[in-house]
Amino acid sequence: MPPLPFSKQREWSDILYRRYKALEKRVKRDRKWGAYAMIGEYAATDEAEFFAVTVELFFQKRLSGYLQRV
């Protein structure tokens, strides 16, 4: 879990869990990725991998956008 104020930790955890479960459901059901297409199947391995993959993707996109502006 990222460093968050105690009052936000439960909210962050709930959001992560719901998003992970939505991805997991798509993977098991029919693999129609929709909004999860950028994340990929590996992120559905478990909650830790979901977190790792989405954080990595976030920073790759941010770095890519930054480098295009430089």
Number of C-alpha atoms within 10 A of each C-alpha: 9 6 7 10 8 8 8 10 13 12 11 13 11 11 11 17 15 11 15 20 16 13 26 19 13 16 19 11 9 8 15 12 14 9 8 16 11 11 16 15 17 11 20 22 13 12 16 13 14 24 18 12 17 15 12 13 14 12 11 12 12 11 12 11 11 10 9 7 7 5
